[in-house]
Amino acid sequence: MTRIAITGAAGNLGGILAQGMKDMNVNLNLLIHKKYVADNLKNKESISVFKVDLAKEETLTDAVENVDVIVHFAGILFKANPEKFLPTTNTRYFNNLLNVAVKQKVKRIILISFPHVEGECTPEKPATGILSGKPESMHARTRLEEEKLLFEYGDQYGFEAVSLRVGMVYGKGILMIDAGQWFARHWLLGIWKKPTYIHLISKTDFVDATIAAALKTDIKGIYHIGDEGVQTLQQFLDDITVYKGNHKPWRMPVWMIMTAARAFELFSAIFGTRSPLTVDFVKIGMVSYYGDTNRMREELLPELKYRTYKEGMELF
């Protein structure tokens, strides 16, 4: 039986994937750090939970032993000054995971990435799967460095290296979506005026595509994961807030949003709390992103359950 390890399994997307796989005919190794997995993932014969620290390779050995596929989500979000920690928590920690995976002879390693790593890309000029992009935000730059590491290791050691460049995942339970709706309920949600194209994918189709990437044969390389819709971030936020009965986001000047981000980061740094908004989030959020999904449709997920977010409104 295939054994799949999920890093960040107590996090948002990692937890959603674990839920989607918990009743499948696979063995799951759920790797966590501080937060624990959901109760319905405990005490199942096919699921093992490992507390690890990606900063320490020795804590990863047992968790990766006899694993066929790793799906890597783990990372830190919603924290002040990401420029200071992302080169470590993204790049160096992923390097540690790769070192252990190679020693344990893992056959396939899947990195959850995003199309922002290629920089600005639109429906007319979508991201195509290159590694030579020059993104502005630290989140995107460090994720691109992870991709380069992944494929370098894959070429050197012979495992199947896979990057899933995922657009914005939507649906109830997605932290960024839920946080936006909290702000909208309190008339606090704002967005810049310049139209920003975004590539969306329902959480249902995201899980199905990731499962296919983990279990199908001969999967390797870069896949863009997104639906068939073409829309801007502004349009998407307007529509889902109205659907939820909340107030549409205010159109704000960028300086005002940046000021709010700096205030959140300052509060986070002083009190050790999460920062729902950072300057780097604004930078990455203002860049249009859209990927060429031909490989996904041909090799992973020929049919989407929700072709556009308007078909997937029920997920909210």
N, C-alpha and C positions, 0 to 999 in steps of 0.2 A: 504494500500500500504506500502511495506517495506521502512523504512527510514534508510539510511546508512550514517554514518559520516566518512569522510576521513580526517585524520590529515595530515598536510603537503601538503594540496591540491594545493598549489601554487608552490610546489617543483617539481623536475623532475619526479620521478615515480608516486608520488601522483597526479600530473597534468595529466599524461598519463592515469591513471586509471579513473580520473574524465571525461576526454574526451571520454573514452570508454563507460562510463555509462550515459552520459548526455542525450541521447535520449531514454533510457530504461524506462520501466514502474516502476520506483522507485523514491522516494524522496531522494535528496542528501543534506546533511549538509557538506559544505566545510569549514574546519577549517584552518585558515591562521594566520600568525604572522605579518610579515612586508611586504613581497611581496604579490601582489594581483593576483587573478586568471586571466586566459585568458579572453579576451572580449566575446568570444562565450559561456562562462559559466555564464555570467551576465544576469540579467533580464529574467530568465526563471522561470516559475511558480513552477516547481518541484525542483529548486535549491535555497538553502539559504546559504549565506556566513556569517561566524562568525569570527571576529578577536579575537583571544585568546592568552593567555600567559600560556604555560604549567607550568611555575613556580608558577602560582597563581591559585589554584583550583577554586576560585570563578568566574574566567572568563570562566570556562568550562561548568558551569551548564546549561545555556540556549542552548549552542551548542549541548549538549548531551541529552537534554530533548526529550522524546518520540522516541529516537533512538533505533532501533533493533540491528544493527550491527555497530561496529567501525572497521575501517581498519587503522592501525597506521603506518604511514611513518615518521612522523616528527622527525627531528634530525638536527645536525649541521655537515657539511662536509667542506672540503677545507679551514680549518682554522689552524693556527699554534698551536703547543703544544696541540694536542687532549688529551693527557694524563691528562691534568689539568681540562678539562671541560666535557669530556665524562661521568665520573661517575655521574655528575649532570644532564647533558642534556639528557642522555640516561636513566639511572636507576631511578633517583629521579623524573624526569619529568613524566616518564611513570607511576611511582607509584601514582603520583597525578591524572593522567588520570584514572587509575584503581579505585581510591577512588571515584571519581565522577561517573564513569560508574556504580559502584555497587549501589550507592545511587539512580541513575536514572533507575536501573533495566534493564540495557542493556543485551540482551540475548546472544550475541556472540561478542567476541573481537578477532580480527585477528592482529597479530604482523608480520610485514614483516621483516624477519631475513635472515640468509644466512648459508650455510653449514660449513663455517669456524669455527663456534662455537664448532665443535667437534675436531678441530685441523686438522692435515694433513689427507686427505682422497683422495683416488684415484679411478679410474674405477674398479680396482681389489678389493679394500677395501673401498667401499663407506660409507659415513655417513649414519647411520641407524636410527637416531632419539633419541639419548640419550642426557641426560642433565649433564653428568659427564665429558665432554670434558675439556681439559686444554689448550686452545689456547694461543698463545703468544701475539698477538697484543691487544691493548686496545680496538679497535673497536669491536673485536670478544669477548673479555672478558665481556665488558659491555652489549653487546647484549645477551650473554648467561645469564647474571644476569637478564635482562628483561624477557627472556623466563621463568626462574625459578619463578620470581614474577607472571607472567601471570598464570602459572599452579597452583601455590599456591593459588592465588585468585580464580581461577576457581573452584578448589576443595572446597574451603571454602564457596564460595557464590553461587555456582551452575550455573554459566553461561558457555557457550561453549567456551573454550579457544583453539585458533588455532594459530600455528606458521607456516608460509610459509617460508621455507628456500630456498631462491631464488638464483640460480646461476647468472652468469653475464648476464644481459639483454642487448641485442644488437639491433641496428637499428638506423636510423636517429633520432636525437633529444635526444639521451641518452648522458648526459653531459660528462661522462668519455670517451665514444667512440669518440664524436665530438672533445674533447680536444686532444685526441691522434692523430686524423687526422690533427688537426692544427699543432701540433708539427711535424708530418710526412711531411706535405707540406713544412715545413721550414728546413727539414733535421735534426731535433732536437730530434726525438723520439728514445729513447734507451731502451733496455731490457737486463736483465741479461742472462747469457748463460745457466744456469741450467734449463732443461725442467720442466715446471710447468703445470700440468694438470688443466684444468678449465671446469666447467660445464656451458653450455650456454643455453639460452632460448630467443626466439625472443620476441620483445615487444608485438606482436600480441598474442602469446600464453601465455605470462605472464598476460596480461589483462584478457584473457578468463579464465585462471585458478583462478585468484583472484576473478573474478565475480562469478564463480562457488562456491568458498569457502564462499562467502558472502551470496549466495542465496539458495544453496542446503540445504536439511534437514540433520540433524544428522552429521554435520561436526565438528570434534574436534580432537585435538592432533597435531602432527607434520607431515607436508608434505614437501617433497623435490620437488622443482619445477625446472625441467630441461628437455632438449631434449634428443635425442638418440645419438648425436654425441660424439665422443671421440677424443680430440685434446688437444694440449698444447697451452698455452698463446702465445708462440712464433709463432707457426704455424698460429693461428688465426690472430695475428697482421700482419704477413707477407702477408697473403691472402687478408685481407681487404684493406691494404694500396696499394697493387698492383691493386686491383679492382677499387679503387678510383683514381688511377693514381699518387699515392704519393710514397715517398721513403720508402723502407723497414726499419724497426727499426734497428739501430746499435746494435750489441752485445757488451755489456759493462761490465766491472768488477763491482761487487756490490758496492765497495767503491766509485766509481765515481757517481753511481746513488744516494747513500746515501748523498754524498756531495752536489749534486744538490738539494736533498730534504731539507737538512738543510739550504741551501741558500734561497730556496723558503719560508721556514718557517720564516726565519729571516726577509725577506722583508715583509711578511705578518704581522708579529708582529709589525714591525716598522711603516708601513704605513696603517695598518688596512684593507688590501686587502685580497682577496681569495688566498689560497695557493693550486695550482693545484696538488702539490706533497708534501707529508709529510713523515717523517721517518716511522710512523706507517702504512701509505699506502704501503710503500715498504715491511714492515714486513708481512702484511697480504697478499700482492700480491705475495710474494714468496712461499706461502704455497699452495700446490695443494688442490683443493676442488672438490668433486664430491659426489652427493647424490643418494641414492636409491629411485627412482621415482615410485615404484610400487603402493604406496597408491595414488599418484597423478593420475596415469593412471586409477586406479580402481574406484576412488570416485570423482575426479574433472574433468579430461580432458582425456577421452579415446583416442581421436585422436588429434594429433598435426597438425597445419597447416604447420609448418616448422620443419621437423624431425632433420635437422642439419643446421648449419649456412651456409653451401654451398647452400642449398635449399633456404635460406632466404637472399641471397645477394641482392635481389631486394629492401630490406628494407633500404639499405644504400643509 
